[in-house]
Each structure stands twice: as C-alpha cells, then as structure tokens.
Amino acid sequence: MSNKDLLNLAQLRAFRLVAETGSATRAAAALFRAQSAVTRSVQELELALGEPLFDRGPSGMLPTPVGRAVLQRCERIFAELEELAQWCSARQARRRPTAEGALPAYLLNTRRLQLFTALARHRHMPSAAKAFGISQPAVSTAIRVLESGSGLSLFHRSPRGILLTVEGETFLLHVRRALNELRHVPDDIAALHGKIQGAVTVGALPLGRTLILPKAIARMSAQHPGVRVVTDESAYEALVASLRAGDVDFILGALRDNDASSGLKNERLTSEDMVVLARRGHPLANARDLTITDMRDAQWILPRSNAPTRGLFEAQFKRMKIKPPMPTVETADLAVIRGLLLGTDMVAALSAQQLHYEIQSGQLAVLDAKLHNTRREIGLTVRATGSPSPAARALIDAIRLSVVDVARTIGVAHV
C-alpha cells in the first residue's frame, strides 16, 4: 500500500467503535449515523485490507486476530488526532472545548491530511497538486477545510513560497505521526501471517553506519527480502525532529544524554574510544608514545565546532592548559576525511570503526597517541511511546546481533 493509498480514517473510526461496543448498532448510535452506513464502512475496510476484521455471531461482533492488530494501531493513530483536536480547541479561547476522545470530521479525511503534509513539504501549490494528480483548487479547498475546522491559520505566503505558521508546525507534527502510524497497518497484518514487509527508515549517524548498520541490513535482508531500508544521514537535530514525527523509525549512532522530557529513549549497545589516524608512511606513523604537544602543530581534520566529538578532542588540550589547534578542515563527511587522510599529511581524531576497512588494509595507521576520556556510547534512539513497525523491529533485532559480531571482529566493548 503506497502513501497515496492509505486507509480511510473515517472507516477506521467506525471499525474502532464497533470493536469497542461489540455492535454496529451501538457504534452507529455513538456516531449519529445509520447502522447500514457503519456496516458498509467496516465491509469496505475489510475489502481494502483483504481480511475479515470481526467474527460475527449472536453475541455480537468480536475482533479477529487481524482486527485486534488493526485496533492496536488505531489506538495510536487516533490518540494523535484526538490530542491534535484538543490542542486546536485550546488555541481558540472562545470556542467550546472539544470533548476528550472526540474527533471532529475535518480530521477524518485521509487524503485531506496527506495534501496538507504535501503542501508543507513542497511549499508550492502546483507541486503539491501534481504529486496527487489533482487541481490546485482541490488542494486549496482541502487546506481551507482544515483551517476552518481548526480555527487556525496553518500557512502564510512569503517570497520563499507557502510556509507553515507556528501553529501549522505543531499541527503538522501530529498529522505526520498519525499518517505514519496509518501506513503500518498492512505491515502489521502481514506480520501476523509470518511475513515481514514494508519500509524502515534509519537515522544513520557516523558511528553506526560503517560496520554495524551494513551488517544488520545484510542479516535482515537475508531473512526478510520484502523489507526496503532507507537511510537518512542528516544532522542529529534533523534526525530527532524526523524521529518525533515518525518519518524516521529510529536513530543508530552515538548517543546523546537521555532526557526524559524529550519523548525519546536510548538503548546503549556498545562504546568506543577516539583514535588519531594518518596515512601509511606519515611522518608520525612510526613514532611511539605521542603526546598532545607532539601533535599540536599537525594539520587537523576535525568535526564542526558544535559536534560532541569536537568537544572531546579540544578537552585533550585544555586539560594540559594548551590552546586547541585550529582545524585545517572541518567536516563530518567520511568520504572527505578518507580522501584527505590518504592524500595528505593531515591527521584526524575519530572512531576507528568509521574507517575500519582502510585501517585493516593498511592504508591508514592508528597513531600511538593516548587520548583521554573520549569514550562514546553507541546505540539506538527511539520514541518513548508508540510501537515500531514490524520491519523496524526486525532491523533493530539484526542490529543487536550485528553489534556482537562487530565486537568480536574489532574488539570493542558491547552490552
């Protein structure tokens, strides 16, 4: 099921109420709709999924195992939309507050929410319309319904295009979370039948993507060839934003402090110290017991000034009351670092895992230089609430096993 063919939210809401009440009649009364309309919604949803969702009998309608799986995902989908409805209501002081658990109709149109996210992404009305094969007026109408229903202005026009307002940013976060949960429904059902499918997007930070992640992807793909893996190499802050919205399933790499209020949680898998690397044949390659003072005048390739590893590197000099050197190059790009190390007399301080293959082949050398207190914890960062998709869970399991393999291969610590 593509993102353009996501399930109908109104049908899912009817299904959820039937499951909760055990009766299409009681669900219809709660929705102020005809019983025939509720029954038709459930039947159309079952047709879309290709699975019966209820066992129908004299005692009522009981969810099948597939129905229970869909219901679990529904709880997360509608929790996001209900929280959004409450937030919109709270922003409008004169408006009667939305009852807890209530879902206004303007939030129950899947295509409308998709058009909103498309316009937020493209910032250009014709591009959003083209992405869905519809007219620009149709996009405008969808946005007007959302703004009228929420009582908020979600976009404003600027020389840079159509941009989200501050309220629009919060609105988008909840919508993206709900739609990302919605796309997992078919994959949850497939998992019940023993098939892991779908796509998993990994926020791949430098310390995880040279050895651990490739081994894990190879392991999982051999077991579940139907899974597609997408890696996102954005900066940590951008990955966290995508993780909170559900666009990224989890982040693998160096862990930051685990702040309970962030809505995220960490799982430590392994750790590694920083080393100093240079090319084979470098003037310092055969030196022994190098000190920070010995390397002070080297041409350094360093991370950018706000990176945690930059702080760890500069602390080596500060503890000796020496001014840290100015870098010749500031970059986190391994391709750039690799090329500079191999082709010049520059040196770099980073994790040996990141350039493991070049060290193993003898192209690069680990200098005999002791760095102090540079250990980095490597692991997974996930959302504290919610449930990963079956594909994401399979890749996380493969990562845990791959960490053990890597530890055996290169001798790093693992949990």
Buried (B, 14 or more C-beta within 10 A) or exposed (E): BEBEEBBBBBBBBBBBBBBEBBBBBBBBBBBEBEBEEBBBBBEBBBEBBEBBBBEEEEEBBEBBEBBEBBBEBBEBBBBBBBEBBBBBBEBEEEEEEBEEEEBBEBBBBBBBBBBBBBBBEBBEBEBBBBBBEBEEEBBBBBBEBBBEBBEBEBBEEEEEEBBBBEBBEBBBBBBBBBBBBBBBBBBBBBBBEEBBBBBBBBBBBBBBBBBBBBBBBEBBBEEBEEBEBEBBBBEBEEBBEBBBBBBBBBBBBBBBEBEEEBEBBBBEBBBBBBBBBBBBEBEBBEEEEBEBEEBBEBBBBBBEEEBBBBEBBBBBBEEEEEEBBEBBBBBBEBEEBBEBBBEBBBBBBBBBBBBBEBBEEEBBBEBBBBBEEBEBBBBBBBBEEBBBBBBBBBBBBBBBEBBEBBBEEBEBEBB
